[in-house]
Amino acid sequence: MTAQIIDGIHVAKYIKSKMTKKIAALRSQNLEPCLATILVGDNVASATYIKNKQRAAVELGLKTKDVRLPSSCPQSELIAIIKSLNEDIRVHGILVQLPLPNHLDPFIITNTINPIKDVDGLTPTNMGLLVGGKGSLKPCTPVGIVELLDHYGINVSGLHVVIINRSQLVGKPLAFLLLEKDATVTICHSKSYNLLKEIKDADLIVTAIGNRDKFTLTGSMIKTGSIIIDVGITRLGGKLAGDVDYSSVAKYASWITPVPGGVGPMTVSMLLNNTLIATSLSKN
Ligand SMILES: NC(=O)c1ccc[n+]([C@@H]2O[C@H](COP(=O)([O-])OP(=O)(O)OC[C@H]3O[C@@H](n4cnc5c(N)ncnc54)[C@H](OP(=O)(O)O)[C@@H]3O)[C@@H](O)[C@H]2O)c1
């Protein structure tokens, strides 16, 4: 078996073409979508993520605000800036890049964002709505994975899905999204016993570890015909790689996402799409 490729670049382009139409519809109602990003400190990876998000937003024709703060920024000042963006009717989406410097509490900071402007879908309100199957602003990476599966007609109903990650950003919200689609979901993490047994039993594996020294998914570990979604991002021999040893896994899997070019482009597209959803929500 040679796996079919789940091409995130192709799907992201398709979604962007749909978003162009949505932007035109919003403009016809005098709504000019605007995304504000906040970066605190000088973490190199975070600065790259912000640069990519800002560039993608501008390329799509969205207005943006790019707020940069020193790593010494007091929590009270960051909260005041978020509150002023909450009040600003020209701003529809607010994203605070994580992780934050240690003296800033990510829960308090995230919780300061008005839920209808929460384009990362990480506020307690939006997380709660997602658990209830009701949310409209959902975390970008999980919703991007669901979009990829839908685009390729991969029906997860009844499948045994194993997610190797339990973070707020990836594993937990994805589990609820896939439960909504009638999958049987197992979440694994660094303390899980029998990880290899869970992987071997899985019809669909989502791996998001990002540390090839600790874990690499290889072809002999999976069941023939399983579907592989690789979220992990790591550097291997100076190149970007995922958790998956692509060439060995592709021999046994039915579908596979490459890294780069799989989940990554979808995460950015879903952020832009969430900004359009937030713009629509601002009408009410
Ligand atoms: N492509 C994208 O758009 C995108 C978006 C978001 C994240 N990512 C990437 O996805 C990865 C995870 O991101 P994150 O923010 O969720 O990171 P995280 O919070 O550090 O989560 C990593 C998860 O992997 C688990 N883990 C670590 N070592 C393991 C092992 N040996 N066996 C089983 N599980 C293990 C951890 O378990 P514990 O909870 O027990 O520690 C944790 O649940 C990173 O590489 C990140 O760059 C990519």
Ligand as a Chemical Component Dictionary entry (heavy atoms), coordinates in Angstrom:
data_LIG
# 
_chem_comp.id                   LIG 
_chem_comp.type                 NON-POLYMER 
_chem_comp.pdbx_formal_charge   0 
_chem_comp.three_letter_code    LIG 
# 
loop_
_chem_comp_atom.comp_id 
_chem_comp_atom.atom_id 
_chem_comp_atom.alt_atom_id 
_chem_comp_atom.type_symbol 
_chem_comp_atom.charge 
_chem_comp_atom.model_Cartn_x 
_chem_comp_atom.model_Cartn_y 
_chem_comp_atom.model_Cartn_z 
_chem_comp_atom.pdbx_ordinal 
LIG N1  N1  N 0  1.311  22.242 12.486 1  
LIG C1  C1  C 0  0.712  23.130 13.268 2  
LIG O1  O1  O 0  -0.001 24.006 12.820 3  
LIG C2  C2  C 0  0.889  23.030 14.733 4  
LIG C3  C3  C 0  0.003  23.685 15.614 5  
LIG C4  C4  C 0  0.169  23.500 16.990 6  
LIG C5  C5  C 0  1.208  22.708 17.460 7  
LIG N2  N2  N 1  2.084  22.142 16.566 8  
LIG C6  C6  C 0  3.182  21.291 17.004 9  
LIG O2  O2  O 0  2.618  20.182 17.683 10 
LIG C7  C7  C 0  3.482  19.773 18.731 11 
LIG C8  C8  C 0  2.706  19.802 20.035 12 
LIG O3  O3  O 0  2.309  21.140 20.330 13 
LIG P1  P1  P 0  1.642  21.488 21.736 14 
LIG O4  O4  O 0  1.550  22.947 21.843 15 
LIG O5  O5  O -1 0.416  20.686 21.905 16 
LIG O6  O6  O 0  2.816  20.973 22.705 17 
LIG P2  P2  P 0  2.771  20.333 24.159 18 
LIG O7  O7  O 0  1.800  21.071 24.999 19 
LIG O8  O8  O 0  4.196  20.252 24.595 20 
LIG O9  O9  O 0  2.191  18.854 23.923 21 
LIG C9  C9  C 0  2.988  17.769 23.594 22 
LIG C10 C10 C 0  2.217  16.514 23.944 23 
LIG O10 O10 O 0  3.017  15.398 23.591 24 
LIG C11 C11 C 0  3.011  14.481 24.684 25 
LIG N3  N3  N 0  4.261  13.700 24.698 26 
LIG C12 C12 C 0  5.511  14.140 24.847 27 
LIG N4  N4  N 0  6.394  13.115 24.780 28 
LIG C13 C13 C 0  5.657  12.006 24.592 29 
LIG C14 C14 C 0  5.980  10.641 24.466 30 
LIG N5  N5  N 0  7.248  10.203 24.495 31 
LIG N6  N6  N 0  4.979  9.753  24.280 32 
LIG C15 C15 C 0  3.683  10.176 24.230 33 
LIG N7  N7  N 0  3.319  11.467 24.349 34 
LIG C16 C16 C 0  4.297  12.376 24.543 35 
LIG C17 C17 C 0  2.906  15.358 25.914 36 
LIG O11 O11 O 0  2.469  14.575 27.006 37 
LIG P3  P3  P 0  2.326  15.232 28.490 38 
LIG O12 O12 O 0  1.070  16.038 28.439 39 
LIG O13 O13 O 0  2.232  14.050 29.375 40 
LIG O14 O14 O 0  3.557  16.073 28.695 41 
LIG C18 C18 C 0  1.899  16.407 25.435 42 
LIG O15 O15 O 0  0.582  15.962 25.614 43 
LIG C19 C19 C 0  4.689  20.732 18.655 44 
LIG O16 O16 O 0  5.683  20.162 17.848 45 
LIG C20 C20 C 0  4.101  21.963 17.987 46 
LIG O17 O17 O 0  5.101  22.718 17.325 47 
LIG C21 C21 C 0  1.912  22.268 15.230 48 
# 
loop_
_chem_comp_bond.comp_id 
_chem_comp_bond.atom_id_1 
_chem_comp_bond.atom_id_2 
_chem_comp_bond.value_order 
_chem_comp_bond.pdbx_ordinal 
LIG N1  C1  SING 1  
LIG C1  O1  DOUB 2  
LIG C1  C2  SING 3  
LIG C2  C3  SING 4  
LIG C2  C21 DOUB 5  
LIG C3  C4  DOUB 6  
LIG C4  C5  SING 7  
LIG C5  N2  DOUB 8  
LIG N2  C6  SING 9  
LIG N2  C21 SING 10 
LIG C6  O2  SING 11 
LIG C6  C20 SING 12 
LIG O2  C7  SING 13 
LIG C7  C8  SING 14 
LIG C7  C19 SING 15 
LIG C8  O3  SING 16 
LIG O3  P1  SING 17 
LIG P1  O4  DOUB 18 
LIG P1  O5  SING 19 
LIG P1  O6  SING 20 
LIG O6  P2  SING 21 
LIG P2  O7  DOUB 22 
LIG P2  O8  SING 23 
LIG P2  O9  SING 24 
LIG O9  C9  SING 25 
LIG C9  C10 SING 26 
LIG C10 O10 SING 27 
LIG C10 C18 SING 28 
LIG O10 C11 SING 29 
LIG C11 N3  SING 30 
LIG C11 C17 SING 31 
LIG N3  C12 SING 32 
LIG N3  C16 SING 33 
LIG C12 N4  DOUB 34 
LIG N4  C13 SING 35 
LIG C13 C14 SING 36 
LIG C13 C16 DOUB 37 
LIG C14 N5  SING 38 
LIG C14 N6  DOUB 39 
LIG N6  C15 SING 40 
LIG C15 N7  DOUB 41 
LIG N7  C16 SING 42 
LIG C17 O11 SING 43 
LIG C17 C18 SING 44 
LIG O11 P3  SING 45 
LIG P3  O12 DOUB 46 
LIG P3  O13 SING 47 
LIG P3  O14 SING 48 
LIG C18 O15 SING 49 
LIG C19 O16 SING 50 
LIG C19 C20 SING 51 
LIG C20 O17 SING 52 
# 
